[in-house]
Amino acid sequence: MIRQGFILLIALFPFVSLFLVAPSMEIGNVESIVHTIGLTIILSGINVWLATTFAWWLLWTESRWKSVIEWLVFLPLFIPMLATLFGLYLILAEVGLIGTYIGVIIALLVVTIPYSIRLAYNGMAVIGRPLLEQARLLPMSRRVVYVLYPLFSRMMRTIALFTTVILLSQFALIQLIGAGLIPTVTTELYQSYAGNNRSLALSNTWMLILFPVVIYFLLSGWNRWMVRMLKGRLQ
């Protein structure tokens, strides 16, 4: 019991100070909220799509290049972020994508997609090939709607949440690749800290917490509704 309490204390300790000062209701930059919502939706959708399709390929392929491709895809997980960021900056600068929305999306994809693929692959491995082999006998549309989506809905929700958390944690990447032209809630948070505006910084901090919480409940409600609807069709 003492160990569990100690772990709980460590987990909740950073949030104690959030209740010591009343946050302001002011919004520093509405554009930053719009950019954050747009990046979250686009990045989560692309991550779910690419991660599930590539993990499915890894699960079923018998190619001799499978281990090499898998190693290359997961290589960014073992390389310091600053090294990846510097190399990415040089490439995007050559093609003129620094300071653009597309450049920021590509940079965030490089950071998030290895984690998403690992989550998707582990989720499929837990379900196991025998169950998925039976699903392959169905037509593509019925396989996706009635089997794969109910099985992978929680995994997709986890990928979307993980992608959102990484996006909201990236200040240096967005600031460097976006050249200061793509403001997000994270960049606004750092600027409010630098300007010693404690009340605004606190409100931005609560906004960082609010984004993944809202996404979690929205996706949970959507998944429950979809699964209930599909069960009704099968009865």
C-alpha positions in Angstrom: 0.0 0.0 0.0 2.9 2.3 0.8 4.5 1.7 -2.6 1.2 2.4 -4.4 0.7 5.6 -2.5 4.3 6.7 -3.3 3.8 6.1 -7.0 0.4 7.9 -6.9 2.1 10.9 -5.1 4.8 11.1 -7.8 2.2 10.9 -10.6 0.0 13.7 -9.1 2.7 15.9 -7.5 3.2 18.1 -10.7 -0.5 19.0 -10.8 -0.7 20.2 -7.2 0.5 23.7 -8.1 -2.2 24.1 -10.7 -4.7 24.6 -8.0 -2.8 27.2 -6.1 -3.4 30.0 -8.5 -6.7 30.9 -10.2 -6.2 30.7 -14.0 -7.3 33.6 -16.1 -10.0 33.2 -18.8 -8.1 35.1 -21.4 -6.9 33.4 -24.5 -3.5 34.7 -25.7 -3.9 33.8 -29.4 -7.0 32.2 -30.9 -5.0 31.2 -34.0 -2.8 29.0 -31.8 -5.9 27.1 -30.7 -7.1 26.7 -34.3 -3.7 25.4 -35.3 -3.5 23.0 -32.4 -6.9 21.5 -33.2 -6.1 21.3 -36.9 -2.8 19.6 -36.3 -4.3 17.2 -33.7 -7.0 16.0 -36.1 -4.8 15.7 -39.2 -1.9 14.1 -37.3 -4.1 11.7 -35.4 -5.9 10.6 -38.6 -2.7 10.1 -40.6 -1.1 8.2 -37.7 -4.0 5.8 -37.2 -4.2 5.1 -40.9 -0.4 4.6 -41.5 0.2 2.8 -38.3 -2.6 0.2 -38.7 -1.9 -0.5 -42.4 1.9 -0.8 -41.8 1.4 -3.0 -38.7 -1.0 -5.2 -40.7 1.7 -5.6 -43.3 4.3 -6.5 -40.7 2.0 -9.1 -39.2 1.3 -10.9 -42.5 4.3 -10.3 -44.7 6.8 -13.1 -45.2 9.3 -10.9 -47.1 13.0 -11.3 -46.3 13.3 -7.6 -46.0 10.8 -7.5 -43.2 13.3 -7.3 -40.4 15.4 -4.6 -42.2 12.3 -2.4 -42.9 11.1 -2.9 -39.3 14.5 -1.9 -37.9 14.6 1.2 -40.1 11.1 2.3 -39.1 11.8 1.9 -35.4 15.3 3.4 -35.6 14.1 7.0 -34.6 13.0 5.6 -31.3 16.6 5.1 -30.3 18.0 8.3 -31.7 18.1 11.5 -29.6 15.4 14.0 -30.7 17.9 16.8 -31.3 19.8 14.8 -33.9 16.6 13.9 -35.7 15.4 17.5 -35.5 18.6 18.9 -37.0 18.7 16.5 -39.9 15.0 17.1 -40.6 15.5 20.8 -40.6 18.2 20.6 -43.2 16.0 18.4 -45.5 12.9 20.6 -45.1 14.9 23.7 -45.7 16.2 22.4 -49.0 12.6 21.9 -50.3 11.3 25.1 -48.9 9.0 23.7 -46.3 10.4 25.6 -43.3 7.7 27.9 -41.8 4.9 26.0 -43.5 2.0 24.0 -42.2 3.0 21.0 -44.3 6.5 21.1 -43.0 5.3 21.1 -39.4 3.0 18.1 -40.1 5.8 16.2 -41.8 8.1 16.9 -38.8 5.5 15.8 -36.3 4.8 12.6 -38.4 8.5 11.7 -38.2 8.4 12.0 -34.5 5.1 10.2 -33.9 4.7 7.5 -36.5 7.3 5.0 -35.0 5.5 5.0 -31.7 2.1 4.6 -33.4 3.3 1.7 -35.5 4.7 0.0 -32.4 1.4 0.5 -30.6 -0.6 -0.9 -33.5 1.7 -3.9 -34.0 1.6 -4.8 -30.3 -2.2 -4.5 -30.3 -2.5 -6.8 -33.3 0.0 -9.3 -31.8 -2.1 -9.5 -28.6 -5.3 -10.3 -30.6 -3.3 -12.9 -32.5 -3.2 -14.2 -36.0 -5.8 -17.0 -35.7 -8.7 -14.6 -35.0 -7.5 -12.2 -37.7 -7.1 -15.1 -40.2 -10.8 -15.8 -39.9 -11.5 -12.1 -40.6 -9.5 -12.3 -43.9 -12.2 -14.7 -45.3 -14.7 -11.8 -45.3 -15.1 -9.2 -48.0 -12.9 -6.1 -47.4 -15.7 -3.8 -46.4 -17.4 -6.2 -44.0 -14.0 -7.2 -42.6 -13.1 -3.6 -41.7 -16.5 -2.6 -40.4 -17.6 -5.6 -38.5 -14.3 -7.2 -37.3 -11.3 -5.0 -37.5 -12.8 -1.8 -36.3 -14.4 -3.3 -33.1 -11.1 -5.1 -32.4 -8.8 -2.2 -33.0 -11.0 0.7 -31.8 -9.3 1.0 -28.4 -5.9 0.7 -30.1 -6.8 3.5 -32.5 -7.9 5.6 -29.6 -4.6 5.0 -27.8 -2.7 6.0 -31.0 -4.8 9.2 -31.3 -4.2 10.1 -27.7 -0.5 9.3 -27.8 -0.2 11.4 -30.9 -2.0 14.3 -29.3 0.2 14.2 -26.2 3.4 14.2 -28.3 2.1 17.1 -30.4 1.3 19.1 -27.2 4.8 18.3 -25.9 6.8 19.5 -28.9 7.9 23.1 -28.5 11.4 23.1 -30.1 10.3 21.1 -33.1 7.2 23.3 -33.9 9.2 26.5 -33.2 12.1 25.5 -35.4 10.3 23.9 -38.3 7.5 26.4 -38.2 10.0 29.3 -38.0 7.7 30.9 -35.4 4.9 31.3 -38.1 2.8 28.3 -36.9 1.7 29.2 -33.3 0.2 26.4 -31.1 -0.9 26.2 -27.5 2.5 24.8 -26.6 4.4 27.7 -28.2 2.0 30.2 -26.5 2.6 28.5 -23.2 6.4 29.0 -23.4 6.0 32.6 -24.4 3.7 33.3 -21.4 6.3 31.7 -19.1 9.0 33.8 -20.7 6.9 36.9 -20.2 6.3 36.0 -16.5 2.6 36.1 -17.1 1.8 33.4 -14.5 -2.0 33.6 -14.8 -1.9 33.2 -18.6 0.7 30.4 -18.3 -1.6 28.6 -15.9 -4.6 29.0 -18.2 -2.5 27.6 -21.1 -1.4 24.7 -19.0 -5.0 23.8 -18.2 -5.6 24.0 -21.9 -2.9 21.5 -22.6 -4.5 19.1 -20.1 -8.0 19.8 -21.5 -7.1 18.8 -25.1 -6.3 15.1 -24.5 -9.1 14.8 -21.9 -11.7 16.0 -24.3 -10.4 13.8 -27.1 -10.4 10.8 -24.8 -14.1 11.2 -23.9 -15.1 12.0 -27.5 -13.4 9.0 -28.9 -14.7 6.8 -26.0 -18.2 7.9 -26.7 -17.8 7.4 -30.5 -16.4 3.9 -30.0 -19.2 2.8 -27.7 -21.8 4.2 -30.1 -20.2 2.5 -33.1 -19.8 -0.9 -31.4 -23.4 -0.7 -30.2 -24.6 0.2 -33.6 -22.7 -2.7 -35.3 -24.0 -5.2 -32.7 -27.5 -4.0 -33.5 -27.0 -4.7 -37.2 -25.7 -8.2 -36.6 -28.7 -9.2 -34.5 
